[in-house]
Amino acid sequence: MKVVLLLLFYINFLYSSDSIKELYVKSYNYERVGNYNEAIKVLVPLYKKYPKGYTLNLRFGWLFYLNKNYNNATTYYKNASLVAPYALNPRVGLAQVYLAKGDYNKSEIICNEIIKIDYYNHYANLCTISSLIRQHKYEIAAQMAQKMLTLYPTNIEFLQQLYVIYKATSSKYIKDLENQILTLDPNNVLINTKGK
């Protein structure tokens, strides 16, 4: 409880300063246009003042991930986890980094730890399914996708993952799933580029 209160106090303090808000706004604006180096650079002075700031470490982890600098992303996500050991966001970020690096087993392990805490965590389940698909563990991946689709039957992300599984396993249900996805998302890039 003390950790949560301290974290909330720190976040409140962090956002109470107009200059700090301005730096974050600039960073988000640079991110929006894909200029990740500038999005990082604008926050460096703030990081020098608050190197143990949870939101700063999380933000740097995300920006370095987007910039494909996976070693730095890993460092900052781990820093954020040290500041807030019960927080799931840095763990999800770290799992995404491992997935992007092709370390599917590590990604799967981290996601399974998250799922033990939060069984229906959207990002952890999505990342796990992606990791399983890349490891050709289609049966387990399909079960997880169907578990999530039971709760979110129109979720395009999970439907697309199931589509990838069905395509890889030559499922007889692929055409029905394809029609379902196109009904929900007529311009779906995955389905509309399948023959190209």
C-alpha positions in Angstrom: 0.0 0.0 0.0 2.9 2.4 0.8 4.4 1.7 -2.6 1.1 2.6 -4.3 0.7 5.8 -2.3 4.3 6.8 -3.0 3.9 6.1 -6.7 0.6 8.1 -6.9 2.2 11.0 -5.0 5.2 10.9 -7.3 3.0 10.8 -10.4 0.9 13.7 -9.0 4.1 15.7 -8.3 5.5 14.9 -11.7 2.5 16.2 -13.5 2.0 19.2 -11.2 4.7 21.2 -12.9 3.8 23.0 -16.1 7.3 22.6 -17.5 7.2 18.9 -16.9 3.8 18.7 -18.7 5.2 20.7 -21.6 8.1 18.2 -22.0 5.7 15.3 -22.0 3.5 17.1 -24.6 6.5 17.7 -26.8 7.6 14.1 -26.4 4.1 12.8 -27.4 4.0 15.2 -30.3 7.3 13.9 -31.6 6.2 10.3 -31.1 3.0 11.0 -33.1 5.0 11.9 -36.2 7.5 9.1 -35.7 10.4 11.2 -34.5 11.4 8.9 -31.7 14.9 10.3 -31.2 13.5 13.8 -30.5 10.7 12.3 -28.3 13.5 10.8 -26.2 15.8 13.7 -26.3 13.2 16.2 -25.0 12.8 14.1 -21.8 16.5 13.6 -21.1 16.8 16.7 -18.8 13.8 15.5 -16.8 15.3 12.0 -16.5 18.5 13.5 -15.2 16.4 15.0 -12.3 14.2 11.9 -11.8 16.2 8.8 -12.8 13.9 6.6 -10.7 10.7 8.0 -12.1 8.3 5.2 -13.0 6.6 7.0 -15.8 9.8 8.3 -17.3 11.4 4.8 -17.3 8.2 3.4 -18.8 8.1 6.1 -21.4 11.7 5.6 -22.4 11.2 1.9 -22.6 8.3 2.5 -25.0 10.1 5.1 -27.1 13.2 3.0 -27.4 11.0 0.0 -28.4 9.4 2.0 -31.1 12.8 3.2 -32.3 13.9 -0.5 -32.4 16.7 0.1 -29.9 15.7 -3.0 -27.9 18.7 -3.1 -25.5 17.8 0.4 -24.2 14.1 -0.5 -24.1 14.9 -3.5 -22.0 17.0 -1.4 -19.6 14.2 1.2 -19.1 11.4 -1.4 -18.7 13.5 -3.2 -16.1 14.1 0.1 -14.3 10.4 0.8 -14.3 9.8 -2.7 -12.8 12.3 -1.9 -10.0 10.4 1.3 -9.1 7.0 -0.4 -9.2 7.5 -4.1 -8.8 3.8 -5.0 -9.0 3.1 -3.0 -12.1 2.3 -5.0 -15.2 2.9 -2.4 -17.9 6.7 -2.7 -17.8 6.4 -6.5 -18.0 4.2 -6.3 -21.0 6.6 -3.8 -22.6 9.5 -6.2 -21.9 7.6 -9.1 -23.4 6.9 -7.0 -26.5 10.6 -6.2 -26.8 11.5 -9.9 -26.6 8.9 -10.7 -29.2 10.3 -8.0 -31.5 13.8 -9.4 -31.0 12.7 -12.9 -31.9 13.2 -14.3 -28.4 9.8 -15.9 -28.3 10.4 -18.1 -25.4 11.3 -15.2 -23.1 8.3 -13.3 -24.3 6.1 -16.2 -23.6 7.5 -16.7 -20.1 7.0 -13.1 -19.1 3.4 -13.1 -20.5 2.6 -16.3 -18.6 3.7 -14.6 -15.4 1.4 -11.7 -16.1 -1.5 -14.0 -17.0 -1.1 -15.8 -13.6 -1.8 -12.4 -12.0 -4.3 -11.1 -14.5 -5.8 -14.0 -16.4 -7.5 -11.9 -19.1 -4.8 -9.2 -19.5 -5.4 -8.1 -23.1 -1.8 -7.3 -24.0 -0.3 -10.3 -22.3 -2.7 -12.7 -24.0 -2.1 -11.1 -27.3 1.7 -11.2 -26.9 1.6 -14.8 -25.7 -0.5 -15.9 -28.7 2.0 -14.1 -31.1 4.9 -15.8 -29.3 3.2 -19.2 -29.6 2.4 -18.7 -33.3 6.0 -17.9 -34.0 7.0 -21.1 -32.2 4.5 -23.1 -34.2 2.5 -24.0 -31.0 -0.8 -23.5 -32.9 -3.0 -25.6 -30.7 -2.2 -23.7 -27.5 -2.3 -20.4 -29.4 -5.8 -21.2 -30.7 -7.1 -22.1 -27.3 -5.8 -18.8 -25.9 -7.3 -16.8 -28.8 -10.7 -18.6 -28.3 -10.5 -17.9 -24.6 -10.2 -14.2 -25.3 -12.8 -14.2 -28.0 -15.3 -15.7 -25.6 -15.1 -12.4 -23.7 -14.4 -10.2 -26.7 -16.1 -11.9 -29.7 -15.6 -8.9 -32.0 -12.0 -8.1 -31.1 -10.2 -7.7 -34.4 -6.7 -8.4 -32.9 -7.7 -11.8 -31.5 -9.7 -12.6 -34.6 -6.6 -11.8 -36.7 -4.4 -14.0 -34.5 -6.9 -16.9 -34.9 -6.9 -16.2 -38.7 -3.1 -16.6 -38.8 -3.4 -19.9 -36.8 -6.1 -21.2 -39.1 -4.1 -20.2 -42.2 -1.0 -22.0 -40.8 -2.9 -25.1 -39.9 -5.2 -25.1 -43.1 -8.3 -25.0 -40.9 -11.6 -25.6 -42.6 -13.0 -22.6 -40.7 -10.7 -20.1 -42.3 -13.3 -18.8 -44.8 -15.9 -18.3 -42.1 -13.4 -16.4 -40.0 -12.3 -14.3 -42.9 -15.9 -13.3 -43.6 -16.4 -12.5 -39.9 -13.3 -10.2 -39.9 -14.3 -8.5 -43.1 -17.8 -7.9 -41.7 -16.3 -6.2 -38.7 -13.5 -4.5 -40.5 -14.1 -4.3 -44.3 -10.7 -2.7 -45.0 -8.7 -5.2 -42.9 -5.2 -5.2 -44.2 -4.4 -8.8 -43.2 -7.3 -10.2 -45.1 -7.2 -7.8 -48.0 -3.5 -8.4 -48.7 -3.6 -12.2 -48.4 -3.4 -12.8 -52.1 -0.9 -10.1 -53.0 
